[in-house]
Amino acid sequence: MEFPDHTPPAVSHSEPVVENSPCGMLIREIQYAPGSVRQSKESSGRICLIISGFARWECAGKHCVPGVDNLCHIPARQTHLQEAFLKEPFVLYAFHYRPDLLGPATRAQL
């Protein structure tokens, strides 16, 4: 698989913290401009399905480059950094969940 050229952008911003609904779950589409950089730490966990584009993610000292059709998990209260590649928008569907909704066995598998 070939990844688009990546040059780290100079501009950065933080995404507002997302609070879950009273039921503890929220699903939303998120679009990031090409070259955008964001750092976030949320009280909810997040499962992301990448719809278009590529980005470089860093979380807990690990790096990955998720792209189209990848499914990724970001644990609750985990700071993560995202750098969208320059050639196209980075779009994903995010399922935010309150961690206490998952049983211990499920949390251990994520």
C-alpha positions in Angstrom: 0.0 0.0 0.0 1.3 3.4 -0.9 0.8 6.3 1.4 0.6 10.0 0.2 3.7 12.2 0.8 3.7 13.6 4.2 5.2 16.8 5.4 4.5 17.8 9.0 2.4 20.9 9.1 3.4 24.0 11.1 -0.1 24.9 12.3 -1.8 23.1 15.1 -5.1 23.2 17.0 -7.0 21.3 19.7 -10.4 19.8 19.1 -13.0 20.6 21.7 -13.7 17.9 24.3 -16.7 15.8 23.4 -19.1 15.0 26.1 -21.3 11.9 25.6 -25.0 11.9 25.7 -26.9 10.8 28.9 -26.9 7.2 27.6 -23.1 7.3 27.4 -22.7 6.9 23.6 -22.3 9.4 20.7 -21.7 8.8 17.0 -20.5 11.6 14.8 -18.7 12.3 11.5 -15.5 14.3 11.9 -13.7 16.0 9.0 -10.2 17.4 9.3 -8.6 19.7 6.7 -5.5 18.5 4.9 -2.4 19.3 6.9 -4.3 19.9 10.2 -2.7 18.8 13.5 -4.6 18.1 16.7 -4.0 16.8 20.1 -6.8 15.5 22.3 -7.5 13.8 25.6 -11.1 12.8 26.2 -13.0 11.2 29.1 -14.7 8.8 26.6 -13.2 6.1 24.6 -13.4 6.3 20.8 -13.7 3.7 18.0 -13.0 5.3 14.6 -13.8 4.1 11.1 -11.7 6.0 8.6 -13.7 7.1 5.5 -11.2 9.0 3.5 -7.6 10.4 3.7 -4.6 9.4 5.7 -3.1 10.7 9.0 -0.3 9.9 11.3 -1.5 9.1 14.8 0.6 8.9 18.0 -0.9 7.4 21.2 0.8 5.9 24.2 4.2 6.1 22.5 3.0 4.1 19.5 2.7 5.4 15.9 0.4 4.3 13.1 -0.9 5.6 9.7 -4.6 4.8 9.5 -6.3 5.1 6.2 -9.5 4.2 4.4 -11.5 1.3 5.9 -9.3 1.1 9.0 -11.0 0.7 12.3 -9.0 2.2 15.3 -9.5 2.4 19.0 -8.4 5.3 21.2 -8.8 4.5 25.0 -10.5 6.9 27.3 -8.3 9.5 29.0 -5.4 8.8 26.6 -3.7 11.8 25.0 -3.3 11.3 21.3 -1.8 13.4 18.5 -3.1 13.3 14.9 -1.4 14.9 11.8 -3.6 14.7 8.6 -1.6 14.3 5.4 -1.6 17.2 3.0 -3.2 15.9 -0.1 -6.9 15.4 1.0 -9.2 15.8 4.0 -9.1 13.1 6.7 -12.7 12.0 7.4 -13.9 9.4 10.0 -16.9 8.2 11.9 -16.3 8.2 15.6 -18.2 6.2 18.1 -17.6 7.8 21.5 -18.5 5.6 24.5 -18.4 6.0 28.3 -15.8 3.4 29.5 -18.0 2.0 32.2 -20.4 0.7 29.6 -17.9 -2.0 28.6 -17.3 -5.1 30.8 -13.8 -5.9 32.0 -13.3 -8.6 29.4 -14.2 -6.3 26.5 -12.0 -3.5 27.9 -9.1 -5.9 28.2 -9.4 -6.9 24.5 -9.4 -3.3 23.3 
